[in-house]
Amino acid sequence: MNNRILITYATRTGSTAEVADAIGEVLASRGFVVDIKPMKEKPSLDRYNAVVLGSAIRLGSWLTEALDFIKENQARLNQIPTAIFTVHMLNTGDDENSRAARQAYINPVRQLITPEAEAFFAGNLDLAKLSFVDRVITKLVAAETGPKVGDFREWEKIRDWAHKVLE
């Protein structure tokens, strides 16, 4: 049986790539052959029997390269088990407004594919890794919502999800 899984991601500062790596380590420990590649490389899905897609959030949405990748591979992604994860800095609470905002992040993804598993993980915001424009936007958002700079990734939560996904 082919037990190859592709983990592919879209990131701006590397935080989502590091989450993808952690998920890949767990899946490999479960006996899968795992390849981890950025979506910007446009990896082929031909050799895989499952895919895990991940994206950072920018301006309330998955990154454009992630949505483009899904559109280009929509037919295949709807034929094989597919899971998604989202790395974000806002709406991390357990209140109704936060949950609704997180669902809004992935509504465009759900219009294209039906993931069998979904997860939301808090990210890491390092201002030094952002472009000038992104730093300005981040500071404007922080003025409204309060500062949210630093590493908020919960590695145990990420690894727990990876132990259960694509069972």
N, C-alpha and C positions, 0 to 999 in steps of 0.2 A: 504494500500500500504506500502511496505517495504521502509522506507526512511533512511536506515542505510548507512553511508559512512565510509570507512576506509581511514584514512590518515596514510601512512606508509613512513618511511624515512630512509636514510642512512646518517650518520654524523660522523665526526672525533672529533670535539671539542664541539658539542652541539648547534652550531649556526643554523643548519638546523632543529634540533628538536624544537628550539624556533620559527622558522618560521612556522613549522607544527602546533604548538600550536596556533599561531595567526590565521592561516587559519581555524583551528578547531573551535575556538571561534566564528568566523563569520558564518561558516556553521551551527553551533548549534543555533545561533541567527536567522537563516533563517528557523529553524524548523527541521533540520536534526538531527538524532541520530548519533553522531560522536565518533568513537574510533580512538585513535592516538597511533600507536605502531611502534617501530623501526623494520626495515626489518630484523635485525639480529635475532629477535625472530621468524621469519618465520610465521607471522600470516596467518591464513586460510582466504580465500576470500568468503567462503561459505555463510556467513550471510549477505553479503553486496550487494547492488544494484548499487554501484558506488565506485570508488577508486581514491584517489589522491596520487600520488607517488612523492617523492622528494629526491634529492641527492645533496650532496656537490660535488664539482669538485676537483679532485686531479690529477695532471699531465695531465691536459687537458681532463679528462674523468669523467663520473659518477663513483662513487665508485663501486668496484668489487661486493660488497654484494648487491648493488642495481641492477646491471645487472643480477646477479645470481638469485635474487628474481623474476625479470621479466621473465627470461627464465623458471624458475620452474612454473610460473603461467601464462604463455603466453596465453594458450587457454582461460582461464577464463577472463583475462584482455581484450581479443579481443571480448568478449561477452557482457561486461558491459561498461557503460560510464567510461572512464579513463582520468584523467588529470595529467599533470606532472609539477613540478617546479624544477628549478635548482638554487642552491645557489653558487655563485662564487665571486672571487675577481678581476679577470682580465677580460679584454674585456667588460667593463661596458659602454663604449661609444656608441654613436649613429652613428658612422661612419661605412662604408661598411666592413672594416677589422674586427671590433668588432662584427658586426652582423654575419659575416661568421664564426668567431671563436665560437660564441655561438651556431650556428647551428651545427657545428662540434661536440660540446659537446654531443648533443642528437642524432646524426645520428645513433649510435649503438642501442639506445632505439627505434627509428623509424623503424629499421630493424626488430624489434620483435613485436611491437604494433603500433597502430595508435591512438595517444591521441587526444581527442576532444578539448583539451585546453592545452596551454603551457605557462609558464612564466619563466622569468629569474630575479633573485633578487640578488643584491649585498649582500655580507655576512659580517661576523665579523671575523677578524683574530687577535687572542690573542696568541702571541708567547708563553706565559707561559703554554698554554694548549696543545702545540704541542710536539710530541716526538722529541728526539734529531735529528733524521734523517730528519723529516719534517721541523725543524727549519733551518737546513743546506740548504735544498732545497729551502725554502722560502727566505733565505738570498741570495742565488745564483740568483733566479728569480728577487728579488728586485734590485740586482745590475744591471740587464738588463733593467727592466721596471720602476724602481723607487720604493720607499717604498710605500707599501699599507697595512699598519698595522692599525687596529682599527675597529670600528663598522660602517659599511657603509649601514646597512639595512635601507630601506625606509619603515617604518611600514605602512604608509598611502597607498603606492603602493601595498603592500602585502595584506592589508585589502580590498582595492578596487577590486583586482583580485578575492579574496575569495567571494565578494558579487556577482560577475558575473559568476563564474565558476559553471558548472553543473546546469545551469538553466533549 
